[in-house]
């Protein structure tokens, strides 16, 4: 569900939702909790990937880990060449672990990052899971 | 596909809660 807040029409919303820069896109869960924020302009594919990351985050934070895993996998499938992809790979693995309690997926991540996104900060975050 | 942009935050938040849907808020200062 989209809501438009232009600074000339709805200045109070900027204060209410802590929007200090434009463009800003906030993704809130159904209970009104902010779960993701995109600030600044992006190329179309990067922006679409970020929107999908926001929806995946909503699923993750509502503990619907199976849905979150599906969403992160879809991001990897559709937006593999975007900057969102390494983060999606990380959270896909975490979501799988949270959904199944199968920790072996975490141990596989460092190798996957070495092959696909070795320079990503998300690669560093998986290094501790190296066997 | 035409997007139905809501304008009021309180109504949109209530609608999101009722329909169990996420809410996307677009903050802009771009000229119309």
Backbone of each chain as nested JSON, in Angstrom:
{
  "chains": [
    {"id": "A", "residues": [
      {"number": 1, "name": "UNK", "atoms": {"N": [0.838, -1.192, 0.0], "CA": [0.0, 0.0, 0.0], "C": [0.873, 1.242, 0.0]}},
      {"number": 2, "name": "UNK", "atoms": {"N": [0.738, 2.101, -0.986], "CA": [1.61, 3.287, -1.063], "C": [0.97, 4.557, -0.491]}},
      {"number": 3, "name": "UNK", "atoms": {"N": [1.784, 5.352, 0.139], "CA": [1.335, 6.648, 0.654], "C": [2.341, 7.711, 0.216]}},
      {"number": 4, "name": "UNK", "atoms": {"N": [1.841, 8.789, -0.366], "CA": [2.714, 9.867, -0.829], "C": [2.731, 10.99, 0.201]}},
      {"number": 5, "name": "UNK", "atoms": {"N": [3.93, 11.468, 0.528], "CA": [4.064, 12.585, 1.467], "C": [4.998, 13.618, 0.841]}},
      {"number": 6, "name": "UNK", "atoms": {"N": [4.399, 14.618, 0.19], "CA": [5.214, 15.701, -0.372], "C": [5.43, 16.765, 0.687]}},
      {"number": 7, "name": "UNK", "atoms": {"N": [6.66, 17.301, 0.696], "CA": [7.015, 18.229, 1.775], "C": [6.113, 19.472, 1.8]}},
      {"number": 8, "name": "UNK", "atoms": {"N": [5.602, 19.873, 0.664], "CA": [4.74, 21.062, 0.647], "C": [3.327, 20.747, 1.121]}},
      {"number": 9, "name": "UNK", "atoms": {"N": [2.915, 19.511, 0.957], "CA": [1.547, 19.13, 1.332], "C": [1.467, 18.535, 2.74]}},
      {"number": 10, "name": "UNK", "atoms": {"N": [2.506, 17.815, 3.135], "CA": [2.471, 17.082, 4.41], "C": [3.769, 17.282, 5.199]}},
      {"number": 11, "name": "UNK", "atoms": {"N": [4.134, 18.527, 5.501], "CA": [5.407, 18.73, 6.222], "C": [5.439, 18.05, 7.586]}},
      {"number": 12, "name": "UNK", "atoms": {"N": [4.283, 17.929, 8.225], "CA": [4.262, 17.319, 9.568], "C": [4.668, 15.853, 9.521]}},
      {"number": 13, "name": "UNK", "atoms": {"N": [4.41, 15.201, 8.404], "CA": [4.776, 13.789, 8.307], "C": [6.293, 13.604, 8.337]}},
      {"number": 14, "name": "UNK", "atoms": {"N": [7.018, 14.597, 7.793], "CA": [8.479, 14.496, 7.799], "C": [9.005, 14.443, 9.237]}},
      {"number": 15, "name": "UNK", "atoms": {"N": [8.42, 15.263, 10.088], "CA": [8.825, 15.268, 11.491], "C": [8.351, 13.988, 12.186]}},
      {"number": 16, "name": "UNK", "atoms": {"N": [7.13, 13.623, 11.93], "CA": [6.531, 12.459, 12.606], "C": [7.289, 11.164, 12.314]}},
      {"number": 17, "name": "UNK", "atoms": {"N": [7.762, 11.039, 11.072], "CA": [8.433, 9.789, 10.672], "C": [9.952, 9.957, 10.514]}},
      {"number": 18, "name": "UNK", "atoms": {"N": [10.481, 11.076, 11.028], "CA": [11.935, 11.316, 10.998], "C": [12.522, 11.234, 9.59]}},
      {"number": 19, "name": "UNK", "atoms": {"N": [11.82, 11.795, 8.639], "CA": [12.352, 11.867, 7.274], "C": [13.132, 13.176, 7.15]}},
      {"number": 20, "name": "UNK", "atoms": {"N": [14.459, 13.074, 7.168], "CA": [15.314, 14.268, 7.178], "C": [15.92, 14.546, 5.813]}},
      {"number": 21, "name": "UNK", "atoms": {"N": [15.667, 13.673, 4.872], "CA": [16.26, 13.821, 3.554], "C": [15.275, 13.296, 2.525]}},
      {"number": 22, "name": "UNK", "atoms": {"N": [15.348, 13.853, 1.314], "CA": [14.497, 13.335, 0.246], "C": [15.368, 12.951, -0.956]}},
      {"number": 23, "name": "UNK", "atoms": {"N": [14.935, 11.974, -1.738], "CA": [13.772, 11.142, -1.439], "C": [14.073, 10.134, -0.338]}},
      {"number": 24, "name": "UNK", "atoms": {"N": [13.06, 9.86, 0.468], "CA": [13.132, 8.782, 1.443], "C": [11.915, 7.893, 1.255]}},
      {"number": 25, "name": "UNK", "atoms": {"N": [12.144, 6.618, 1.27], "CA": [11.042, 5.653, 1.199], "C": [11.124, 4.793, 2.45]}},
      {"number": 26, "name": "UNK", "atoms": {"N": [10.031, 4.767, 3.189], "CA": [9.949, 3.948, 4.398], "C": [9.008, 2.786, 4.13]}},
      {"number": 27, "name": "UNK", "atoms": {"N": [9.387, 1.628, 4.605], "CA": [8.503, 0.468, 4.527], "C": [8.143, 0.073, 5.947]}},
      {"number": 28, "name": "UNK", "atoms": {"N": [6.849, 0.144, 6.225], "CA": [6.331, -0.156, 7.551], "C": [5.592, -1.49, 7.518]}},
      {"number": 29, "name": "UNK", "atoms": {"N": [5.633, -2.196, 8.621], "CA": [4.864, -3.442, 8.683], "C": [3.388, -3.1, 8.929]}},
      {"number": 30, "name": "UNK", "atoms": {"N": [2.512, -4.097, 8.891], "CA": [1.077, -3.787, 9.044], "C": [0.728, -3.113, 10.372]}},
      {"number": 31, "name": "UNK", "atoms": {"N": [1.6, -3.22, 11.366], "CA": [1.345, -2.561, 12.649], "C": [1.954, -1.168, 12.728]}},
      {"number": 32, "name": "UNK", "atoms": {"N": [2.515, -0.701, 11.618], "CA": [3.042, 0.657, 11.579], "C": [4.48, 0.781, 12.037]}},
      {"number": 33, "name": "UNK", "atoms": {"N": [5.16, -0.33, 12.27], "CA": [6.575, -0.28, 12.667], "C": [7.447, -0.135, 11.427]}},
      {"number": 34, "name": "UNK", "atoms": {"N": [8.358, 0.852, 11.451], "CA": [9.28, 0.997, 10.328], "C": [10.235, -0.185, 10.297]}},
      {"number": 35, "name": "UNK", "atoms": {"N": [10.356, -0.831, 9.154], "CA": [11.242, -1.983, 9.009], "C": [12.358, -1.777, 8.008]}},
      {"number": 36, "name": "UNK", "atoms": {"N": [12.227, -0.736, 7.142], "CA": [13.257, -0.529, 6.12], "C": [13.163, 0.911, 5.637]}},
      {"number": 37, "name": "UNK", "atoms": {"N": [14.326, 1.453, 5.282], "CA": [14.359, 2.85, 4.817], "C": [15.348, 2.957, 3.662]}},
      {"number": 38, "name": "UNK", "atoms": {"N": [14.906, 3.594, 2.599], "CA": [15.758, 3.837, 1.427], "C": [15.881, 5.357, 1.289]}},
      {"number": 39, "name": "UNK", "atoms": {"N": [17.104, 5.856, 1.331], "CA": [17.32, 7.302, 1.22], "C": [18.173, 7.59, -0.012]}},
      {"number": 40, "name": "UNK", "atoms": {"N": [17.758, 8.554, -0.797], "CA": [18.511, 8.941, -1.989], "C": [18.009, 8.235, -3.233]}},
      {"number": 41, "name": "UNK", "atoms": {"N": [18.42, 8.797, -4.371], "CA": [18.008, 8.23, -5.66], "C": [18.846, 7.001, -6.002]}},
      {"number": 42, "name": "UNK", "atoms": {"N": [18.229, 6.062, -6.696], "CA": [18.913, 4.851, -7.159], "C": [18.47, 4.536, -8.582]}},
      {"number": 43, "name": "UNK", "atoms": {"N": [19.325, 3.83, -9.355], "CA": [18.865, 3.309, -10.644], "C": [17.686, 2.36, -10.422]}},
      {"number": 44, "name": "UNK", "atoms": {"N": [16.889, 2.182, -11.465], "CA": [15.622, 1.454, -11.33], "C": [15.8, 0.072, -10.712]}},
      {"number": 45, "name": "UNK", "atoms": {"N": [16.725, -0.718, -11.237], "CA": [16.877, -2.084, -10.723], "C": [17.341, -2.095, -9.272]}},
      {"number": 46, "name": "UNK", "atoms": {"N": [18.249, -1.172, -8.935], "CA": [18.707, -1.094, -7.543], "C": [17.54, -0.711, -6.632]}},
      {"number": 47, "name": "UNK", "atoms": {"N": [16.716, 0.224, -7.101], "CA": [15.578, 0.662, -6.292], "C": [14.569, -0.469, -6.112]}},
      {"number": 48, "name": "UNK", "atoms": {"N": [14.27, -1.163, -7.192], "CA": [13.332, -2.294, -7.087], "C": [13.865, -3.354, -6.131]}},
      {"number": 49, "name": "UNK", "atoms": {"N": [15.153, -3.621, -6.232], "CA": [15.756, -4.613, -5.332], "C": [15.637, -4.167, -3.88]}},
      {"number": 50, "name": "UNK", "atoms": {"N": [15.854, -2.874, -3.64], "CA": [15.737, -2.363, -2.275], "C": [14.301, -2.453, -1.758]}},
      {"number": 51, "name": "UNK", "atoms": {"N": [13.344, -2.188, -2.632], "CA": [11.939, -2.334, -2.216], "C": [11.65, -3.78, -1.808]}},
      {"number": 52, "name": "UNK", "atoms": {"N": [12.165, -4.713, -2.597], "CA": [11.952, -6.128, -2.265], "C": [12.68, -6.493, -0.967]}},
      {"number": 53, "name": "UNK", "atoms": {"N": [13.854, -5.888, -0.751], "CA": [14.561, -6.114, 0.511], "C": [13.712, -5.64, 1.687]}},
      {"number": 54, "name": "UNK", "atoms": {"N": [13.011, -4.545, 1.484], "CA": [12.146, -4.032, 2.545], "C": [11.014, -4.99, 2.872]}},
      {"number": 55, "name": "UNK", "atoms": {"N": [10.404, -5.552, 1.843], "CA": [9.305, -6.498, 2.074], "C": [9.82, -7.79, 2.709]}},
      {"number": 56, "name": "UNK", "atoms": {"N": [11.019, -8.195, 2.299], "CA": [11.618, -9.377, 2.925], "C": [11.904, -9.109, 4.402]}},
      {"number": 57, "name": "UNK", "atoms": {"N": [12.351, -7.893, 4.692], "CA": [12.629, -7.533, 6.086], "C": [11.347, -7.535, 6.924]}},
      {"number": 58, "name": "UNK", "atoms": {"N": [10.259, -7.086, 6.326], "CA": [8.969, -7.127, 7.025], "C": [8.636, -8.569, 7.395]}},
      {"number": 59, "name": "UNK", "atoms": {"N": [8.819, -9.48, 6.44], "CA": [8.541, -10.895, 6.71], "C": [9.469, -11.425, 7.796]}},
      {"number": 60, "name": "UNK", "atoms": {"N": [10.762, -11.075, 7.706], "CA": [11.739, -11.562, 8.686], "C": [11.386, -11.069, 10.093]}},
      {"number": 61, "name": "UNK", "atoms": {"N": [11.093, -9.786, 10.208], "CA": [10.827, -9.218, 11.528], "C": [9.497, -9.685, 12.103]}},
      {"number": 62, "name": "UNK", "atoms": {"N": [8.601, -10.167, 11.242], "CA": [7.355, -10.735, 11.763], "C": [7.526, -12.236, 12.027]}},
      {"number": 63, "name": "UNK", "atoms": {"N": [8.779, -12.694, 11.913], "CA": [9.146, -14.089, 12.201], "C": [8.514, -15.082, 11.238]}},
      {"number": 64, "name": "UNK", "atoms": {"N": [8.129, -14.589, 10.076], "CA": [7.684, -15.494, 9.013], "C": [8.928, -15.823, 8.193]}},
      {"number": 65, "name": "UNK", "atoms": {"N": [9.779, -16.687, 8.764], "CA": [11.099, -16.911, 8.191], "C": [11.058, -17.654, 6.855]}},
      {"number": 66, "name": "UNK", "atoms": {"N": [10.059, -18.511, 6.683], "CA": [9.95, -19.208, 5.397], "C": [9.621, -18.209, 4.284]}},
      {"number": 67, "name": "UNK", "atoms": {"N": [8.714, -17.29, 4.564], "CA": [8.386, -16.262, 3.566], "C": [9.589, -15.356, 3.319]}},
      {"number": 68, "name": "UNK", "atoms": {"N": [10.295, -15.005, 4.383], "CA": [11.489, -14.162, 4.233], "C": [12.516, -14.872, 3.349]}},
      {"number": 69, "name": "UNK", "atoms": {"N": [12.743, -16.156, 3.588], "CA": [13.714, -16.896, 2.771], "C": [13.3, -16.882, 1.3]}},
      {"number": 70, "name": "UNK", "atoms": {"N": [12.014, -17.089, 1.042], "CA": [11.534, -17.057, -0.354], "C": [11.782, -15.689, -0.981]}},
      {"number": 71, "name": "UNK", "atoms": {"N": [11.518, -14.655, -0.219], "CA": [11.687, -13.305, -0.761], "C": [13.163, -12.99, -1.032]}},
      {"number": 72, "name": "UNK", "atoms": {"N": [14.039, -13.38, -0.119], "CA": [15.466, -13.134, -0.353], "C": [15.965, -13.956, -1.547]}},
      {"number": 73, "name": "UNK", "atoms": {"N": [15.45, -15.177, -1.682], "CA": [15.844, -16.0, -2.833], "C": [15.381, -15.351, -4.139]}},
      {"number": 74, "name": "UNK", "atoms": {"N": [14.192, -14.775, -4.127], "CA": [13.676, -14.112, -5.332], "C": [14.53, -12.898, -5.688]}},
      {"number": 75, "name": "UNK", "atoms": {"N": [15.002, -12.187, -4.677], "CA": [15.88, -11.036, -4.935], "C": [17.177, -11.509, -5.596]}},
      {"number": 76, "name": "UNK", "atoms": {"N": [17.727, -12.598, -5.069], "CA": [18.955, -13.143, -5.661], "C": [18.724, -13.581, -7.097]}},
      {"number": 77, "name": "UNK", "atoms": {"N": [17.529, -14.09, -7.358], "CA": [17.211, -14.559, -8.705], "C": [17.023, -13.385, -9.672]}},
      {"number": 78, "name": "UNK", "atoms": {"N": [16.291, -12.377, -9.238], "CA": [15.929, -11.27, -10.145], "C": [16.968, -10.158, -10.18]}},
      {"number": 79, "name": "UNK", "atoms": {"N": [17.684, -9.978, -9.08], "CA": [18.568, -8.806, -8.975], "C": [19.985, -9.222, -8.552]}},
      {"number": 80, "name": "UNK", "atoms": {"N": [20.481, -10.291, -9.169], "CA": [21.775, -10.85, -8.772], "C": [22.926, -9.869, -8.97]}},
      {"number": 81, "name": "UNK", "atoms": {"N": [22.752, -8.92, -9.88], "CA": [23.844, -7.99, -10.164], "C": [23.704, -6.646, -9.45]}},
      {"number": 82, "name": "UNK", "atoms": {"N": [22.776, -6.57, -8.518], "CA": [22.614, -5.314, -7.789], "C": [23.405, -5.343, -6.479]}},
      {"number": 83, "name": "UNK", "atoms": {"N": [23.51, -4.184, -5.857], "CA": [24.211, -4.079, -4.577], "C": [23.44, -4.755, -3.456]}},
      {"number": 84, "name": "UNK", "atoms": {"N": [22.173, -5.049, -3.694], "CA": [21.364, -5.71, -2.664], "C": [21.674, -7.196, -2.559]}},
      {"number": 85, "name": "UNK", "atoms": {"N": [22.25, -7.764, -3.603], "CA": [22.385, -9.223, -3.681], "C": [23.19, -9.832, -2.526]}},
      {"number": 86, "name": "UNK", "atoms": {"N": [24.359, -9.277, -2.174], "CA": [25.102, -9.902, -1.066], "C": [24.31, -9.907, 0.244]}},
      {"number": 87, "name": "UNK", "atoms": {"N": [23.627, -8.809, 0.511], "CA": [22.822, -8.75, 1.733], "C": [21.685, -9.769, 1.67]}},
      {"number": 88, "name": "UNK", "atoms": {"N": [21.103, -9.918, 0.483], "CA": [20.015, -10.887, 0.316], "C": [20.526, -12.311, 0.55]}},
      {"number": 89, "name": "UNK", "atoms": {"N": [21.745, -12.592, 0.078], "CA": [22.318, -13.93, 0.277], "C": [22.518, -14.207, 1.77]}},
      {"number": 90, "name": "UNK", "atoms": {"N": [23.015, -13.215, 2.475], "CA": [23.231, -13.359, 3.922], "C": [21.91, -13.661, 4.632]}},
      {"number": 91, "name": "UNK", "atoms": {"N": [20.914, -12.822, 4.359], "CA": [19.647, -12.965, 5.089], "C": [18.843, -14.175, 4.622]}},
      {"number": 92, "name": "UNK", "atoms": {"N": [19.059, -14.595, 3.397], "CA": [18.427, -15.848, 2.937], "C": [18.934, -17.009, 3.789]}},
      {"number": 93, "name": "UNK", "atoms": {"N": [20.251, -17.04, 4.009], "CA": [20.823, -18.095, 4.835], "C": [20.326, -18.022, 6.273]}},
      {"number": 94, "name": "UNK", "atoms": {"N": [20.301, -16.818, 6.816], "CA": [19.823, -16.651, 8.193], "C": [18.352, -17.051, 8.302]}},
      {"number": 95, "name": "UNK", "atoms": {"N": [17.566, -16.65, 7.311], "CA": [16.132, -16.986, 7.329], "C": [15.934, -18.495, 7.273]}},
      {"number": 96, "name": "UNK", "atoms": {"N": [16.75, -19.163, 6.455], "CA": [16.647, -20.617, 6.372], "C": [16.964, -21.249, 7.728]}},
      {"number": 97, "name": "UNK", "atoms": {"N": [18.027, -20.76, 8.347], "CA": [18.393, -21.274, 9.663], "C": [17.266, -21.042, 10.679]}},
      {"number": 98, "name": "UNK", "atoms": {"N": [16.708, -19.834, 10.651], "CA": [15.652, -19.516, 11.621], "C": [14.393, -20.341, 11.351]}},
      {"number": 99, "name": "UNK", "atoms": {"N": [14.137, -20.651, 10.078], "CA": [12.933, -21.41, 9.731], "C": [13.078, -22.888, 10.056]}},
      {"number": 100, "name": "UNK", "atoms": {"N": [14.313, -23.404, 9.958], "CA": [14.49, -24.864, 10.042], "C": [15.352, -25.309, 11.223]}},
      {"number": 101, "name": "UNK", "atoms": {"N": [16.083, -24.37, 11.819], "CA": [17.063, -24.679, 12.861], "C": [18.219, -25.533, 12.321]}},
      {"number": 102, "name": "UNK", "atoms": {"N": [18.367, -25.552, 11.015], "CA": [19.454, -26.299, 10.364], "C": [20.655, -25.363, 10.217]}},
      {"number": 103, "name": "UNK", "atoms": {"N": [21.631, -25.531, 11.111], "CA": [22.772, -24.611, 11.13], "C": [23.772, -24.872, 10.012]}},
      {"number": 104, "name": "UNK", "atoms": {"N": [23.631, -25.993, 9.298], "CA": [24.633, -26.304, 8.266], "C": [24.647, -25.232, 7.176]}},
      {"number": 105, "name": "UNK", "atoms": {"N": [23.488, -24.582, 6.952], "CA": [23.435, -23.555, 5.914], "C": [24.376, -22.392, 6.242]}},
      {"number": 106, "name": "UNK", "atoms": {"N": [24.526, -22.098, 7.531], "CA": [25.411, -20.988, 7.91], "C": [26.866, -21.324, 7.582]}},
      {"number": 107, "name": "UNK", "atoms": {"N": [27.229, -22.576, 7.783], "CA": [28.599, -23.0, 7.479], "C": [28.923, -22.979, 5.997]}},
      {"number": 108, "name": "UNK", "atoms": {"N": [27.879, -23.041, 5.174], "CA": [28.098, -23.014, 3.719], "C": [28.268, -21.58, 3.19]}},
      {"number": 109, "name": "UNK", "atoms": {"N": [27.821, -20.627, 3.963], "CA": [27.824, -19.244, 3.459], "C": [29.209, -18.663, 3.183]}},
      {"number": 110, "name": "UNK", "atoms": {"N": [30.206, -18.867, 4.06], "CA": [31.511, -18.258, 3.767], "C": [32.05, -18.644, 2.394]}},
      {"number": 111, "name": "UNK", "atoms": {"N": [31.926, -19.911, 2.039], "CA": [32.4, -20.351, 0.726], "C": [31.607, -19.721, -0.412]}},
      {"number": 112, "name": "UNK", "atoms": {"N": [30.3, -19.59, -0.214], "CA": [29.465, -18.964, -1.246], "C": [29.855, -17.5, -1.429]}},
      {"number": 113, "name": "UNK", "atoms": {"N": [30.128, -16.839, -0.333], "CA": [30.545, -15.438, -0.435], "C": [31.91, -15.311, -1.092]}},
      {"number": 114, "name": "UNK", "atoms": {"N": [32.831, -16.213, -0.765], "CA": [34.158, -16.147, -1.405], "C": [34.022, -16.244, -2.922]}},
      {"number": 115, "name": "UNK", "atoms": {"N": [33.095, -17.076, -3.371], "CA": [32.918, -17.27, -4.812], "C": [32.168, -16.118, -5.47]}},
      {"number": 116, "name": "UNK", "atoms": {"N": [31.145, -15.616, -4.79], "CA": [30.231, -14.685, -5.46], "C": [30.445, -13.211, -5.092]}},
      {"number": 117, "name": "UNK", "atoms": {"N": [30.666, -12.956, -3.812], "CA": [30.76, -11.559, -3.361], "C": [31.9, -11.409, -2.35]}},
      {"number": 118, "name": "UNK", "atoms": {"N": [33.13, -11.695, -2.767], "CA": [34.235, -11.744, -1.791], "C": [34.544, -10.407, -1.13]}},
      {"number": 119, "name": "UNK", "atoms": {"N": [34.218, -9.294, -1.785], "CA": [34.558, -7.982, -1.229], "C": [33.421, -7.349, -0.429]}},
      {"number": 120, "name": "UNK", "atoms": {"N": [32.351, -8.066, -0.277], "CA": [31.195, -7.507, 0.42], "C": [31.408, -7.528, 1.926]}},
      {"number": 121, "name": "UNK", "atoms": {"N": [30.862, -6.54, 2.599], "CA": [30.911, -6.54, 4.068], "C": [30.143, -7.735, 4.626]}},
      {"number": 122, "name": "UNK", "atoms": {"N": [29.17, -8.225, 3.829], "CA": [28.391, -9.382, 4.274], "C": [29.252, -10.646, 4.265]}},
      {"number": 123, "name": "UNK", "atoms": {"N": [30.284, -10.664, 3.414], "CA": [31.23, -11.778, 3.43], "C": [31.962, -11.806, 4.771]}},
      {"number": 124, "name": "UNK", "atoms": {"N": [32.345, -10.632, 5.264], "CA": [33.024, -10.556, 6.564], "C": [32.134, -11.101, 7.663]}},
      {"number": 125, "name": "UNK", "atoms": {"N": [30.839, -10.81, 7.556], "CA": [29.919, -11.213, 8.625], "C": [29.709, -12.726, 8.673]}},
      {"number": 126, "name": "UNK", "atoms": {"N": [30.04, -13.408, 7.587], "CA": [29.884, -14.865, 7.585], "C": [31.176, -15.591, 7.961]}},
      {"number": 127, "name": "UNK", "atoms": {"N": [32.285, -14.837, 8.044], "CA": [33.593, -15.48, 8.258], "C": [33.62, -16.29, 9.554]}},
      {"number": 128, "name": "UNK", "atoms": {"N": [32.892, -15.832, 10.55], "CA": [32.889, -16.535, 11.845], "C": [32.239, -17.907, 11.741]}},
      {"number": 129, "name": "UNK", "atoms": {"N": [31.519, -18.14, 10.672], "CA": [30.824, -19.437, 10.519], "C": [31.67, -20.434, 9.735]}},
      {"number": 130, "name": "UNK", "atoms": {"N": [32.885, -20.017, 9.371], "CA": [33.764, -20.905, 8.61], "C": [34.134, -22.118, 9.47]}},
      {"number": 131, "name": "UNK", "atoms": {"N": [34.05, -23.305, 8.899], "CA": [34.411, -24.51, 9.66], "C": [35.914, -24.726, 9.637]}}
    ]},
    {"id": "B", "residues": [
      {"number": 1, "name": "UNK", "atoms": {"N": [-0.225, -0.142, -14.845], "CA": [-1.101, -0.267, -13.683], "C": [-1.104, 1.044, -12.898]}},
      {"number": 2, "name": "UNK", "atoms": {"N": [-2.28, 1.548, -12.622], "CA": [-2.372, 2.812, -11.905], "C": [-2.204, 2.569, -10.402]}},
      {"number": 3, "name": "UNK", "atoms": {"N": [-1.338, 3.366, -9.802], "CA": [-1.093, 3.239, -8.366], "C": [-2.034, 4.169, -7.605]}},
      {"number": 4, "name": "UNK", "atoms": {"N": [-2.7, 3.627, -6.608], "CA": [-3.591, 4.437, -5.765], "C": [-2.801, 4.943, -4.561]}},
      {"number": 5, "name": "UNK", "atoms": {"N": [-2.283, 6.164, -4.703], "CA": [-1.485, 6.746, -3.634], "C": [-2.396, 7.295, -2.547]}},
      {"number": 6, "name": "UNK", "atoms": {"N": [-2.214, 6.837, -1.324], "CA": [-2.936, 7.422, -0.204], "C": [-2.249, 8.722, 0.199]}},
      {"number": 7, "name": "UNK", "atoms": {"N": [-3.017, 9.614, 0.826], "CA": [-2.459, 10.903, 1.243], "C": [-2.441, 11.068, 2.757]}},
      {"number": 8, "name": "UNK", "atoms": {"N": [-3.341, 10.41, 3.452], "CA": [-3.417, 10.562, 4.898], "C": [-2.761, 9.403, 5.622]}},
      {"number": 9, "name": "UNK", "atoms": {"N": [-1.808, 9.729, 6.497], "CA": [-1.048, 8.662, 7.164], "C": [-1.91, 7.841, 8.107]}},
      {"number": 10, "name": "UNK", "atoms": {"N": [-2.753, 8.482, 8.877], "CA": [-3.534, 7.727, 9.864], "C": [-4.479, 6.745, 9.18]}},
      {"number": 11, "name": "UNK", "atoms": {"N": [-5.14, 7.209, 8.113], "CA": [-6.048, 6.32, 7.375], "C": [-5.268, 5.185, 6.714]}},
      {"number": 12, "name": "UNK", "atoms": {"N": [-4.104, 5.514, 6.175], "CA": [-3.292, 4.488, 5.51], "C": [-2.777, 3.463, 6.522]}},
      {"number": 13, "name": "UNK", "atoms": {"N": [-2.365, 3.926, 7.693], "CA": [-1.9, 3.006, 8.735], "C": [-3.025, 2.078, 9.18]}},
      {"number": 14, "name": "UNK", "atoms": {"N": [-4.226, 2.641, 9.308], "CA": [-5.377, 1.824, 9.714], "C": [-5.714, 0.804, 8.627]}},
      {"number": 15, "name": "UNK", "atoms": {"N": [-5.661, 1.255, 7.384], "CA": [-5.954, 0.348, 6.263], "C": [-4.923, -0.779, 6.194]}},
      {"number": 16, "name": "UNK", "atoms": {"N": [-3.653, -0.435, 6.416], "CA": [-2.595, -1.448, 6.396], "C": [-2.823, -2.484, 7.491]}},
      {"number": 17, "name": "UNK", "atoms": {"N": [-3.216, -2.007, 8.659], "CA": [-3.443, -2.922, 9.782], "C": [-4.636, -3.839, 9.497]}},
      {"number": 18, "name": "UNK", "atoms": {"N": [-5.715, -3.252, 8.999], "CA": [-6.919, -4.045, 8.705], "C": [-6.629, -5.11, 7.659]}},
      {"number": 19, "name": "UNK", "atoms": {"N": [-5.902, -4.719, 6.628], "CA": [-5.643, -5.641, 5.509], "C": [-4.365, -6.464, 5.691]}},
      {"number": 20, "name": "UNK", "atoms": {"N": [-3.667, -6.241, 6.837], "CA": [-2.415, -6.963, 7.114], "C": [-1.416, -6.812, 5.962]}},
      {"number": 21, "name": "UNK", "atoms": {"N": [-1.29, -5.573, 5.478], "CA": [-0.377, -5.279, 4.368], "C": [0.689, -4.292, 4.832]}},
      {"number": 22, "name": "UNK", "atoms": {"N": [1.904, -4.406, 4.296], "CA": [2.914, -3.384, 4.584], "C": [2.528, -2.044, 3.945]}},
      {"number": 23, "name": "UNK", "atoms": {"N": [3.108, -1.0, 4.487], "CA": [2.837, 0.35, 3.98], "C": [4.137, 0.956, 3.471]}},
      {"number": 24, "name": "UNK", "atoms": {"N": [4.105, 1.467, 2.258], "CA": [5.259, 2.146, 1.666], "C": [4.989, 3.644, 1.718]}},
      {"number": 25, "name": "UNK", "atoms": {"N": [5.876, 4.383, 2.363], "CA": [5.709, 5.836, 2.462], "C": [6.799, 6.509, 1.627]}},
      {"number": 26, "name": "UNK", "atoms": {"N": [6.369, 7.34, 0.696], "CA": [7.303, 8.021, -0.212], "C": [7.389, 9.493, 0.171]}},
      {"number": 27, "name": "UNK", "atoms": {"N": [8.516, 9.89, 0.736], "CA": [8.741, 11.284, 1.134], "C": [9.505, 11.996, 0.019]}},
      {"number": 28, "name": "UNK", "atoms": {"N": [8.891, 13.037, -0.506], "CA": [9.477, 13.712, -1.661], "C": [9.428, 15.224, -1.505]}},
      {"number": 29, "name": "UNK", "atoms": {"N": [10.395, 15.868, -2.141], "CA": [10.381, 17.328, -2.243], "C": [10.496, 17.739, -3.704]}},
      {"number": 30, "name": "UNK", "atoms": {"N": [10.355, 16.767, -4.584], "CA": [10.511, 17.048, -6.016], "C": [9.341, 17.885, -6.518]}},
      {"number": 31, "name": "UNK", "atoms": {"N": [9.597, 18.79, -7.459], "CA": [8.497, 19.569, -8.044], "C": [7.494, 18.628, -8.704]}},
      {"number": 32, "name": "UNK", "atoms": {"N": [6.21, 18.979, -8.547], "CA": [5.153, 18.13, -9.125], "C": [5.169, 18.226, -10.643]}}
    ]}
  ]
}
